[in-house]
């Protein structure tokens, strides 16, 4: 937080000159008193001028070669020990945690000056990528195999690198916008190595990466221009067939990226590219200040969007399904696509042969619920893949859990989840372990990663690494573990990855990435 100071000498001029003493009247003899020497600032220890920071560090390893804030972090989908990070220093680093031993002791609790360095050495880099001329604001490995690493920057550039070797050779780059806000890998197995991006001008772009095309490895599949202000967030449906995006203008659009809905006879109600389109012009949907987060339920039946005033809207989505498709038909889907030579868009070739395709508008575009349990920007939304829960993290410092199976009633509200600092990210642990499936991880600008048991009431074990509680009775709110090590106090954790949930790797505003052994319950 910004420190505040007051000027005690704001007005030290005399109000009345007549009240001044004559110089002869002010004379005074001060006897020499060796037993009571006057204080002198000249003898002050220079080291004492440094502010001491009590740093409690639970990490088992770190990476600190960035020279500025680490804005984004990504984990390889098949090799979760491979981590990529993007920074305000315009660079991308790739490093590995494969040799990090869980038995490695964390740094001891210590008091140190901000310039003091740790004896523990940083993890070595696999590769350093340069070429952006402004901050690397987004990056992702492509799905399903992590064949490519794609980076996006505040310079508007999209750069694709081969992830098949440690050199991470540049395949190509393109620039269509001024600034890139996010990159999302598409999970649709029929369209591998496809990514979507949202831009500061409101546009939405979908690219595919083709490593065999030396001239244009980054190929535009779709471009959408309905948002009128910055496109702040996006989410693919779990099957990767539709893309939902939101904007500062308060709009939500759901795009039929690959034309599968149209191929099943489901058309856009407005004939304006989007299967669902809701804007601030609709008073039922309008959110003051715009929308900043979106998540799609595991069933694909609805999406949640989060607004600047703490409002959450639940919106129904179209349902696409293929019943009775055979393995040979799936192969036909992949092999029967043709590329539109004018737009580079993909068309369904023989996708519907041998199967009974079903598409239903159902409650698509209907506002299913209006939720208001927080007072500031909903920074992050996450659905559990294993339990009927929606988690919302807010700039007001709170985390709220909603029960998606019971009309989105509030399951629990953790009002001081990050000690008064903004919550940056919430994410459920994706594991089939009976206890781990209830775990929620959060990070905030207090510099702390917290792990919560969403069943509630679990008090952290005194022997667990990082076991603690937050102010206001964190144990009673389900706090399992606190993972500390970042500077905090406003320079917090800007994101994390946690494949499997046993380890958490962070992106710090202090320019450091920390590796924590988080464990499950």
C-alpha positions in Angstrom: 0.0 0.0 0.0 1.2 3.5 -0.6 2.6 5.1 2.4 1.2 8.4 3.6 3.2 11.2 5.3 2.2 14.6 6.6 4.4 17.7 6.7 4.7 18.8 10.3 6.4 22.0 9.1 3.7 23.0 6.7 3.4 26.5 8.2 6.3 27.4 10.5 6.5 31.1 9.6 5.7 33.6 12.4 2.3 35.1 12.4 3.4 38.4 14.1 6.9 39.9 13.7 6.4 42.0 16.8 6.6 38.8 18.9 10.1 38.0 17.8 12.9 38.1 20.4 15.8 40.4 20.0 19.1 38.6 19.4 20.5 39.8 22.7 17.5 38.4 24.6 18.0 35.0 23.0 21.5 34.6 24.2 22.0 31.5 26.4 25.0 29.8 27.7 24.8 26.0 27.6 27.2 24.4 30.1 29.3 21.5 28.9 27.9 18.3 30.3 29.9 15.2 29.2 27.4 12.9 30.9 24.6 13.9 28.6 25.9 14.4 25.1 23.6 15.7 22.4 22.2 13.3 19.9 23.7 13.5 16.4 22.4 12.1 13.2 26.0 11.9 11.9 26.7 8.8 13.9 23.7 6.9 12.6 24.4 3.5 11.2 23.8 3.6 7.4 22.3 0.1 7.5 19.6 1.3 9.8 18.2 3.5 7.1 17.0 0.4 5.2 13.5 -0.8 6.0 13.6 -4.2 7.5 11.3 -6.8 6.0 10.2 -9.8 7.9 10.2 -12.4 5.1 8.6 -15.8 5.8 9.5 -18.1 2.9 7.8 -21.5 2.5 9.1 -22.1 -1.1 11.3 -25.0 -2.0 12.9 -23.3 -5.0 12.7 -20.1 -7.0 13.4 -18.5 -10.4 14.5 -14.8 -10.4 16.1 -13.9 -13.7 13.4 -11.5 -14.7 14.1 -7.8 -14.1 10.5 -6.7 -13.7 7.1 -8.0 -12.7 6.1 -11.4 -13.9 2.7 -10.8 -15.5 1.9 -14.3 -16.8 2.7 -17.9 -16.3 1.9 -21.1 -18.2 2.5 -24.8 -17.6 3.2 -27.4 -20.3 0.0 -29.7 -20.6 2.0 -32.9 -20.9 5.1 -32.0 -19.0 4.0 -30.0 -16.0 7.5 -29.4 -14.8 8.1 -27.1 -17.8 7.1 -23.5 -16.9 7.0 -20.4 -19.1 6.8 -16.9 -17.7 6.3 -13.5 -19.3 7.5 -10.2 -17.8 7.5 -6.4 -17.8 11.1 -6.7 -18.9 9.7 -7.7 -22.4 11.2 -11.2 -22.1 9.9 -14.8 -21.8 11.8 -17.5 -19.8 11.3 -21.2 -19.8 12.6 -23.2 -16.9 12.1 -26.7 -15.4 11.2 -27.8 -11.9 12.0 -31.5 -12.6 15.1 -31.5 -10.4 13.5 -29.7 -7.5 13.4 -32.0 -4.5 10.4 -31.8 -2.2 12.9 -32.5 0.6 14.8 -29.3 -0.2 14.3 -27.0 2.9 12.8 -23.6 2.4 14.6 -20.5 3.2 14.6 -19.9 7.0 12.5 -17.1 8.4 14.7 -14.1 8.4 14.9 -10.3 8.7 16.7 -8.7 5.7 17.0 -5.5 3.9 15.2 -5.1 0.5 18.6 -5.4 -1.2 19.8 -8.5 0.6 20.2 -11.6 -1.6 19.5 -15.1 -0.7 22.2 -17.8 -0.6 19.9 -20.1 -2.5 20.5 -19.9 -6.2 17.8 -19.5 -8.9 16.7 -22.4 -11.0 18.5 -22.2 -14.3 16.6 -21.3 -17.5 16.0 -23.6 -20.4 15.6 -20.7 -22.8 15.2 -17.0 -22.8 13.0 -15.5 -25.6 13.2 -11.9 -26.7 11.6 -10.0 -29.5 8.7 -8.2 -27.9 9.2 -4.4 -27.6 6.8 -4.1 -24.6 5.7 -6.2 -21.7 4.8 -9.9 -22.3 1.2 -9.8 -21.1 0.0 -13.3 -22.0 1.4 -16.7 -23.0 0.2 -20.2 -23.4 1.2 -23.7 -24.6 -1.0 -25.0 -27.3 -3.3 -28.0 -26.8 -3.4 -31.0 -26.8 0.4 -31.7 -26.7 2.1 -28.4 -25.9 3.7 -28.4 -29.4 4.0 -24.7 -29.5 4.5 -21.8 -27.0 2.6 -18.6 -28.1 3.4 -15.3 -26.5 1.4 -12.0 -26.7 2.5 -8.5 -25.6 1.5 -5.0 -25.0 3.2 -4.3 -28.3 0.4 -6.2 -30.0 2.6 -8.9 -31.3 1.8 -12.6 -31.3 4.9 -14.8 -31.5 4.9 -18.6 -31.9 7.8 -20.8 -30.8 8.4 -24.5 -31.3 8.3 -26.3 -27.9 9.8 -29.5 -29.4 13.4 -28.5 -28.5 15.1 -26.5 -25.8 16.0 -23.7 -28.2 12.3 -22.7 -28.6 12.9 -21.5 -32.1 10.7 -18.7 -33.4 8.4 -19.9 -36.1 6.8 -16.5 -36.8 5.0 -13.5 -35.5 2.1 -11.3 -36.5 0.5 -8.1 -35.3 -3.1 -7.0 -35.8 -3.8 -5.0 -32.6 -2.2 -2.6 -30.3 -2.2 -4.5 -27.0 -3.0 -8.2 -26.2 -4.9 -8.8 -22.9 -5.1 -12.6 -22.9 -4.3 -15.8 -24.8 -6.4 -19.0 -24.5 -5.6 -22.5 -25.9 -8.5 -24.2 -27.6 -9.3 -27.7 -26.0 -11.2 -28.9 -29.1 -9.2 -32.0 -30.3 -10.5 -31.6 -33.8 -8.7 -28.2 -34.0 -5.3 -28.7 -32.4 -2.8 -25.9 -31.8 -5.5 -23.2 -31.9 -5.5 -20.2 -29.7 -7.8 -17.2 -29.1 -6.8 -13.7 -28.0 -8.6 -10.6 -26.7 -7.2 -7.2 -27.5 -7.4 -3.7 -26.0 -9.4 -2.4 -29.0 -12.1 -5.0 -28.2 -11.4 -7.3 -31.1 -11.2 -11.1 -30.7 -8.9 -13.2 -32.9 -8.6 -17.0 -33.3 -5.3 -18.4 -34.8 -4.0 -21.8 -35.6 -0.3 -22.6 -35.5 1.0 -24.6 -38.4 4.7 -25.5 -37.9 4.9 -26.9 -41.5 4.0 -23.6 -43.1 7.2 -21.7 -43.2 5.6 -18.5 -44.7 2.5 -18.2 -42.5 2.8 -20.4 -39.4 0.2 -18.2 -37.6 -3.0 -18.4 -39.6 -6.1 -16.4 -38.8 -9.2 -18.5 -38.5 -11.7 -15.9 -37.2 -11.8 -12.2 -36.2 -14.7 -10.6 -34.3 -15.3 -6.9 -33.8 -18.5 -6.6 -31.8 -17.0 -5.4 -28.5 -16.6 -1.7 -28.5 -14.1 -1.4 -25.7 -11.2 -3.6 -24.4 -11.8 -7.3 -24.4 -10.9 -8.2 -20.9 -11.4 -11.9 -20.5 -12.4 -15.1 -22.4 -13.2 -18.7 -21.9 -13.6 -21.7 -24.2 -16.5 -24.1 -23.5 -15.1 -27.4 -22.2 -15.5 -29.1 -25.6 -13.7 -26.2 -27.3 -16.6 -25.6 -29.8 -17.6 -22.1 -28.6 -15.7 -19.1 -27.2 -17.2 -16.7 -24.7 -15.6 -13.2 -24.3 -16.4 -10.1 -22.2 -15.5 -6.4 -22.4 -15.2 -3.2 -20.5 -18.2 -2.1 -22.5 -20.3 -4.5 -20.5 -21.0 -7.0 -23.3 -20.8 -10.8 -23.5 -20.6 -12.6 -26.8 -20.4 -16.4 -27.4 -18.8 -17.2 -30.8 -19.5 -20.2 -33.0 -15.8 -20.3 -33.9 -15.8 -23.4 -36.1 -19.3 -23.2 -37.5 -20.4 -26.4 -35.7 -23.6 -24.8 -34.3 -24.5 -23.4 -37.7 -23.9 -26.8 -39.2 -26.4 -28.3 -36.7 -29.0 -25.7 -37.7 -28.5 -23.4 -34.7 -28.1 -19.8 -36.0 -27.3 -16.5 -34.3 -30.5 -14.8 -33.2 -29.3 -11.5 -34.4 -27.4 -12.8 -37.5 -24.4 -10.9 -36.1 -21.7 -13.7 -35.8 -22.4 -14.5 -32.2 -24.7 -17.3 -30.9 -25.2 -15.2 -27.7 -25.0 -11.4 -27.5 -25.8 -9.4 -24.4 -24.8 -5.8 -23.9 -25.3 -3.0 -21.5 -28.2 -1.7 -23.5 -30.2 -4.5 -21.9 -30.9 -3.0 -18.4 -31.4 -6.6 -17.0 -27.8 -7.4 -18.0 -26.0 -4.0 -17.6 -23.2 -3.9 -15.1 -21.8 -0.5 -14.1 -18.1 -0.3 -15.1 -18.1 -3.3 -17.4 -17.1 -7.0 -17.3 -13.7 -8.3 -16.3 -14.0 -12.1 -15.9 -15.8 -15.1 -17.4 -15.9 -18.8 -16.8 -17.9 -21.6 -18.3 -19.5 -24.5 -16.3 -18.0 -28.0 -16.8 -21.4 -29.0 -18.4 -21.2 -26.2 -20.9 -24.8 -25.3 -20.0 -24.1 -21.8 -18.7 -21.4 -19.1 -18.2 -20.7 -16.8 -15.3 -19.5 -13.2 -16.0 -18.0 -10.9 -13.3 -18.4 -7.1 -13.3 -16.7 -4.0 -11.9 -19.2 -3.5 -9.1 -19.0 -7.1 -7.7 -22.0 -8.3 -9.8 -22.1 -11.7 -11.3 -24.5 -12.7 -14.1 -25.2 -16.3 -14.9 -26.1 -16.8 -18.6 -27.4 -19.9 -20.4 -25.4 -21.2 -23.4 -26.4 -23.2 -26.5 -26.0 -27.0 -26.2 -24.1 -28.8 -28.9 -23.9 -32.7 -28.9 -23.2 -35.5 -31.4 -25.0 -38.7 -30.5 -23.9 -42.1 -32.0 -20.7 -40.8 -33.6 -18.3 -43.6 -34.4 -14.5 -43.6 -34.2 -14.4 -43.5 -38.0 -16.7 -40.5 -38.0 -14.4 -38.7 -35.6 -11.5 -39.3 -38.1 -13.7 -38.0 -40.9 -14.3 -34.8 -38.9 -10.5 -34.2 -38.7 -9.9 -35.1 -42.3 -12.9 -33.6 -44.0 -12.3 -30.0 -43.2 -11.6 -27.5 -45.9 -9.9 -24.1 -45.5 -11.7 -21.0 -46.6 -9.2 -19.4 -48.9 -10.5 -15.9 -48.3 -10.8 -15.9 -44.5 -8.8 -18.9 -43.4 -11.9 -20.1 -41.6 -12.4 -23.8 -41.1 -15.6 -25.4 -42.5 -17.1 -28.6 -41.4 -16.6 -31.2 -44.2 -18.1 -34.5 -43.3 -18.5 -33.8 -39.6 -22.1 -34.9 -39.5 -21.9 -38.1 -41.5 -22.8 -41.3 -39.6 -24.0 -39.4 -36.4 -27.1 -37.8 -35.1 -26.1 -34.2 -34.5 -28.1 -32.3 -31.9 -28.1 -28.6 -31.2 -30.4 -26.8 -28.9 -30.8 -23.1 -28.1 -32.5 -24.1 -24.8 -31.9 -21.2 -22.4 -29.1 -19.7 -24.6 -28.8 -16.0 -23.9 -31.2 -16.1 -20.9 -30.1 -14.5 -17.7 -30.4 -17.4 -15.2 -29.3 -15.6 -12.1 -28.1 -12.2 -10.8 -25.6 -12.5 -8.0 -24.3 -9.7 -5.7 -22.2 -10.8 -2.8 -19.1 -8.7 -3.3 -18.5 -4.9 -3.6 -15.7 -4.5 -6.1 -14.4 -5.9 -9.4 -14.8 -9.7 -9.8 -11.2 -10.4 -10.8 -11.5 -14.2 -11.2 -14.2 -16.8 -11.6 -13.7 -20.6 -11.4 -16.0 -23.6 -11.5 -15.1 -26.9 -9.9 -14.9 -29.9 -12.2 -16.0 -32.3 -9.5 -18.4 -30.4 -7.2 -21.3 -28.0 -7.8 -19.4 -24.9 -6.9 -18.5 -21.5 -8.4 -15.7 -19.5 -6.8 -15.4 -15.7 -7.2 -12.4 -13.6 -6.2 -12.8 -9.9 -5.9 -10.7 -6.8 -5.7 -12.4 -6.1 -2.3 -10.3 -9.0 -0.9 -13.1 -11.5 -0.6 -13.8 -15.0 -2.0 -17.4 -16.2 -2.3 -18.5 -19.7 -3.0 -21.8 -20.3 -4.8 -23.7 -23.6 -4.9 -24.5 -24.1 -8.6 -26.9 -27.0 -7.8 -29.2 -24.9 -5.5 -30.0 -21.7 -7.4 -26.5 -20.3 -6.8 -27.0 -19.7 -3.1 -24.0 -18.5 -1.2 -22.2 -21.5 0.2 -19.6 -19.4 2.0 -18.2 -15.9 2.1 -14.6 -15.3 3.1 -14.6 -11.6 3.6 -10.9 -11.1 4.4 -9.4 -13.9 2.3 -6.2 -11.9 1.6 -6.0 -9.5 4.5 -7.6 -6.6 2.7 -5.7 -6.9 -0.5 -7.2 -7.8 -3.9 -7.8 -11.4 -4.8 -6.1 -12.0 -8.2 -6.9 -15.6 -9.1 -9.0 -18.5 -7.8 -8.8 -22.0 -9.1 -10.0 -25.4 -7.9 -7.5 -28.2 -7.7 -8.3 -30.6 -10.6 -7.8 -34.0 -9.0 -9.9 -37.1 -8.5 -8.5 -37.5 -5.0 -11.5 -37.6 -2.6 -10.2 -34.8 -0.4 -8.2 -32.8 -3.0 -11.3 -32.3 -5.2 -12.7 -29.9 -2.6 -9.6 -27.7 -2.6 -9.5 -24.2 -3.9 -6.3 -22.2 -4.4 -6.2 -18.4 -4.3 -3.5 -15.7 -4.6 -3.6 -12.0 -3.9 -1.7 -8.7 -3.7 -0.8 -9.5 -0.2 1.9 -11.8 -1.7 0.4 -15.0 -0.3 -1.0 -18.2 -1.9 -3.8 -19.8 0.2 -5.3 -23.2 0.0 -8.9 -23.6 1.1 -11.1 -26.7 1.9 -14.4 -25.6 0.4 -16.3 -28.0 2.7 -15.3 -25.6 5.4 -14.2 -25.8 9.0 -10.9 -27.5 8.4 -8.2 -26.0 10.6 -4.7 -26.2 9.3 -2.4 -28.8 10.8 0.3 -27.4 12.9 2.9 -29.6 11.2 1.9 -28.8 7.6 4.3 -26.6 5.6 2.9 -23.1 5.7 0.0 -24.0 8.0 -1.5 -20.9 9.4 -4.7 -18.9 9.7 -5.7 -15.5 8.4 -7.2 -12.7 10.5 -10.8 -13.3 11.3 -10.5 -17.0 12.0 -9.2 -18.5 8.7 -9.4 -22.0 10.1 -13.1 -21.7 10.6 -13.5 -20.6 7.0 -11.7 -23.6 5.6 -8.1 -22.4 5.4 -5.8 -25.3 5.0 -2.4 -23.7 4.2 -0.7 -20.4 3.6 2.3 -20.3 1.2 4.5 -17.3 1.7 7.7 -15.9 0.2 6.8 -13.0 -2.1 7.3 -9.4 -1.0 3.5 -8.7 -0.7 2.1 -5.5 0.7 0.8 -4.6 -2.7 3.5 -6.4 -4.7 1.6 -9.6 -4.7 1.2 -12.8 -6.7 -0.2 -12.1 -10.2 -1.0 -15.7 -11.1 -0.1 -19.3 -10.5 -0.2 -22.8 -12.0 -0.9 -26.0 -10.1 -1.3 -29.0 -12.3 -2.4 -31.9 -10.0 -2.4 -29.6 -7.0 0.6 -30.9 -5.2 2.9 -28.1 -6.4 2.1 -24.4 -6.9 4.3 -22.2 -9.1 3.7 -18.5 -8.8 4.3 -15.3 -10.9 5.3 -12.5 -8.7 4.9 -8.7 -9.0 8.3 -8.7 -7.3 9.9 -10.4 -10.4 10.3 -13.8 -8.7 8.6 -17.1 -9.4 8.4 -19.4 -6.3 7.8 -23.2 -6.3 5.8 -24.4 -3.3 5.2 -27.9 -2.2 1.5 -27.5 -1.4 0.3 -31.1 -1.1 -3.3 -32.2 -0.8 -5.2 -32.8 2.4 
